[in-house]
Amino acid sequence: MSHAYRIRDPATWAKAKTDYLAGLTAEEVCARYDLGLRAFHHHAKEGGWRRADQPDPEPLEGDEDEDLAPARPFAELVAEALARSDRALRRGRIIEAQRCLALAAAYRRLAAESEAAERQARKAETADSIDALRTLAAIADAGKAEADFVTAQIKAGVADEDVQTTDELHEVHGVQSLDAQLAALEARIAKRERLGAPANDLRRELRRLRGPPDG
């Protein structure tokens, strides 16, 4: 028996929605569950019920011939989602308005996460740059220390050679054989050359012992 004013529990409306989305017409669903046709259409509109065989909903103002735009700043996406929510609400599309509000909130969260990630990336980049500079400074310091050490070794070798020059010459002159004297001088000259130290004094003594060339 039908009544002018019917109150149905949520379970009945859930079954009605399932049958409607499965393909039954609104009239068939209302007859099956003893529902008022006007109440059924109201629930369908509020709940956003739409069967696969129904045409696409009327586009919102500004949607016609809209090309897919490239990625835009989150602030613009939030503003657009809020504008779409407002238009849908004014047209009575409650579910669509709620979805647009949720989309705006999601864009806000994404914007906050993106900003946080960018700040973290900048901090990491700064830290990497500082570490790189410290590494280069350490390498430069190590290179300078090594160069100073080599220089000190050379200077020490030259000083030793200078101190020993007189004694060496006396030792060389003490050798009975001229050939032995020449060999000793040549050995001392070669040693200085390996150290990168001057050996002009030894070369002069070597030329003196050899004498003027024959002829």
Residue, then its C-alpha position, 0 to 999 in steps of 0.5 A: m500500500s502506498h502512502a502520500y508521505r513515506i519514511r524509509d530507513p537508510a538500508t532501503w535507500a541503499k538497496a534502491k541506489t544499488d538497483y538503480l545503478a545496476g540499471l533499473t529505472a527510477e520508476e521500477v526502483c520506486a515500485r519495488y521499494d514503495l518509494g515516492l518518485r520525487a523523494f527518489h530523485h531528491h536522494a539521487k541528486e543529493g547522493g550523486w547517483r549516476r548510472a553508466d548509461q546516463p549522459d555526462p553531466e552538464p559542464l560547469e561554466g568555463d569548462e567548455d573546450e578547456d585544454l589540459a593545462p601544464a602544471r601550475p602553482f598550487a595557489e592557482l589550483v586551490a583557487e580554481a578548486l574553490a571556485r568550482s566548488d562555489r559554482a557547483l553549490r550554487r547549482g545545487r550539486i552538493i556532492e560535487a561541491q564537497r569533492c571540489l572542497a576536498l580537492a582544494a584541501a588536498y592541493r593545500r597539503l601538497a603545497a605545504e609538503s612541496e615547500a617543506a621538501e624544497r626547504q630541506a633540499r636547500k638545506a642539504e645543498t648548502a650542507d653539501s657545499i660546505d662539506a665540499l669546501r671543507t674537503l677542498a681546504a683539507i686537500a689544499d692544506a695536505g698538499k701545502a704540508e707535503a710541499d713544505f716538507v719536501t722544501a725543508q728536506i731539500k734545504a736540509g740537504v743543501a745545508d748539509e752539503d754546504v757544511q760538508t763541502t770543505d771536508e769533502l774537498h779535503e777528503v777528495h784531495g787526500v785520495q792518492s789516485l787522481d782518478a779516485q778523486l775525480a770519481a768521488l767528485e762526480a759522485r758528490i755532484a750526482k747526489r746534489e743533482r738528485l736533491g735539486a741542490p747547486a753543485n757549482d763549487l764541486r764542478r769547478e773543483l772537478r774541472r780544476l783537477r781534470g786540467p785544461p783539455d788536451g790539444 
